[in-house]
Every structure is written in C-alpha cells, then in structure tokens.
Amino acid sequence: MVVESGINRLYALEPWHIKESLRTYELSYLVGFEVQRSQVSLEEAFLEAKKTIYNNIYLAVKLDIGGDEQRIGHIYTNYQQITFKYIYFVTCLADFLTEIASFR
C-alpha cells in the first residue's frame, strides 16, 4: 500500500484556476470548518515554488526549441520585488476506514 502525503494529494488537484477564482477574504468562508495554519515556512514554500517555476520554464524552453533533441546550456532566472499573499484553498482531504475497506 502506497501512502501519499497530504501535499501530494493537493498537487493531484491541480490546476487551480486562481485568476478566475480569487475573492476578497470574508470570515464567513471559514465558519464551521477546521482550519490549519501553514505547516511550511515562507522560505520553504518559496524554494518549492522556485522548483516548480524552473520546471515550467525548462519545459517551455524545450518546447520552444523543438526537434528531437535539445541541448539547454543554461537557464537564468531573476526574481525581483517578491511578495506573497495568503490564499485559502478549501479542500476536503479525508481517509475513511470501515470494516470492509479503506477510502481516500
């Protein structure tokens, strides 16, 4: 049995259509729900984001070059005026165990 971490299950829900979905925060959004603070520091999250960004840039460069084989010598990225926003994603991640089976 393979056990996935919660973060891997969240990645499986991508893509998040963020531009179309963002709304101004209202306290009523969280009423009746259990809420957790971020379990990842801002620095850790930024490192993870940079990996994802790099992979997307690498793929874009590779597709732009085209052909059967590409040689990408270097990709240089420069981050400026970095900001962050708290975005609440309402998700339901639960495991259910019954006498018959386990559901995820």
Salt bridges, closest charged atoms under 4 A:
GLU69 OE2 - ARG71 NE 3.97
ASP95 OD1 - ARG9 NH1 3.09
ASP95 OD1 - ARG104 NE 3.16
